[in-house]
Amino acid sequence: MLFNSAIFLLLFFFVFCIYWFLPVRGKHYLIIVASLLFYSWYSIPFLILFLALIVLNYAVSISLLRKKRAWLLAATVALDLAVLGFFKYFYLLAHTVGWALGIPYLEELRANWEQDYDVVIILPIAISFYTFQIIAYVVDTYRGIITEPLAPRRFFVFILFFPQFVAGPILRSQDFIPQIDSPTINPDRMMRGMMLIIQGT
């Protein structure tokens, strides 16, 4: 579901039209549902992985608010980066190890697995953006920049927010949350945004 695709425009139009008639809590749930639909369009398994990371990091952030534990922060960040690194560099690592040890099968692991097992490890959409956004939140919690836990739905909106999902930027909760809790209608910005969409920029 690319931003310039008809299905995305339909999703965005639907969400935009309903959004302003809902209370704040309803706005949050609408964004969550739309974001889940947006991500599931690419891959259900990757959506499950994404949700698992969100739940895990949210639980860790709650724990860090109660007691600062450096080992817990380090383990969580390491796990997040390990997941990212696996999808981004698995084949490169296999090729390097295969070349160093003289194992041709490892050097061409992607082609071999695809041929033998019809298996290809691909990069989940937006994994870099959401990984570093999640890490930034957990680190801010540990450092005391975040002092109160977010309600689960607000945390999910913060991480899942689909309009910035693919292209970024990486957001900080203290900048983003006030905007979704107290959204305002700005006709000039709406018109400018509509023109950018029409122009394809």
N, C-alpha and C positions, 0 to 999 in steps of 0.2 A: 504494500500500500504506500506508494510514493506520494509525496506532497502534491505533485502535479497530475495525479491520477484522478479519474472521475469518482472512484469509490471514496477516496479521501475527501474530496470536495463535498460529497453527499454527507459523509460522517460529520465533517466540520460544520456544514450548514445546519444539520439536524441539532447538533450540540449547541451551536450558537443561538439558534432560535428559541430553544427550550431554556437555556441557561439563565437568562435574565428574569424568568418568571418564577424561579425557584428560590426558597430560602437558602441561607448560607450552607446549612447541612446538606440540603438537596443538591446544591451546586457541587459540593465535594463528591457526593456519590455519583452524580452524573459524569464528572470527569474521570472517576475511577473506572466506571463501566465502559466509557468510551475508550479509555486508554487500554483496558484489557482487550477490547475488541480490536483495537489498532495493532497491538502486539501479537495477538493470537492469529491475526491474518497471515503473519509470517510463519509462525511455528508454535504449536501447542507445547511440545516438550521444552522449548526455550522459555516459554512463558512460565511453565512450572518451575524451571531453574531460577528464573528471575524472581518469582514470588517467594521461593525458598530463601534466597539471599536477602530479600527485603525483610521477611519475618525474622530471620536469624539476626540481622544487624539491628533491627528494632529492639529485639530482646536484649542484645548486648548493650545498646545505648541506655536502656532502662536500668540495667545492672550497673553500668558505669556511673549513672547519676546517683545511685545509692552508695557505691563504694568505688573509688578510683583504683583500678588494678591494671598496671602496665602490661602484665603478661596476657590479660584478656584482650586488651586493645591490640597488642602485637599479634596474637593468634588470629584475631578476627581480620585484621588488615592483611595478614599473610594468606589467609584462606581466600579472601576476596581477590587478591592479586594472583593467587595460584589458579583460580578459575579463569580469570582473564588471560593469564599466560598460557594456560592449556590450549584454549581455543585459538589464540593468536600465533603461538610459536610451536605447537606440537609437531607439525610436519618439518619445520626448520630444524628442530632439535633432533628428530629422528634421522633426517638427512645428514646432519653434522656427525652424529654418533656413527651412522652407517659408513660415512666416508672415512672417519678416523679409525674405525675398527675393520674396515674392508668388508662390510656386509652389504652387498648390492641390494638385497631385499629392503633393508631399512632406508637406503638412499632414495629409493623410489616407492616409499611406503604408501603414499597417497594413491598412486596409480595401481599398485598391487592390491590394496584393500578394496578399491573400487572394482577392480576386475574380479578378484576372488570372492568378495563378500558383498559387493554392492554397497559399501559403507564409505561415506565421506564425512569428515569432520569439517563443518563450516563455521564461520564466525557469526555468533548471534548478533542481530541488529542492535546497535547502540550500546553494546556491552561496555565499551570504554567509557562512555558518558555516564551511564548509571553506576558503574563500579566506582569511579572517582567521586561521584556525587554522594554515594552512600558512605564511602570512606571519609570524606570531608565532614559529614554529619557526625559519624562516630568519634572522629578526632576532636571535633568541636565540643562534643559532650564530655570527653575525657579532660579537655583543657579548661572546662568550666565556662566556655563561651555560651553554651546552652545549659540552662540551669533548671528548666522545667520540661518534663516529658511532653511530647506531642501526643494528642489523641491518635489512635491508630489510623483513623480515616485521613487525618491531616498529613500524617507521615506518608501514607500511600499516595495521596495527591501530590505531595512534594516530589516523590521519586518517580511516579508513573506519568506525570503530566505530559500528555502525548504531543502537544504542539511544538515542544522543544526537544522531543525525544531523540530524533535522529541527528539533527544539526547542532544541538546544544543551544546556548552555552551551559557549562556546568554551573549550577545555582547553589547558593548558600541559603539555608532555611530561614535565617533571620531577615534575608532580603525578600524571599518569595512568599513565606507564610502570610505576612500582613496583607499582601495583595490578593490572596485568595480568600482571606477572611473578610475583607472589606473592599470588594470590587466596585469600581465606579464606571459609569458610562461616559466615555469621552468621544463625542461625535467626530472630532477632527482626527483622532487616532484610528477610529474605526474606518473612516473614509480612506485614510492613508493606507491602512492595512489591506482594505479591499482592492485598492489600486495596485498594490504590490502583488497581490494574488493574481489579479487579472493579467499583469505584466509578466508573471512567471518568475518574479524575483523574491 
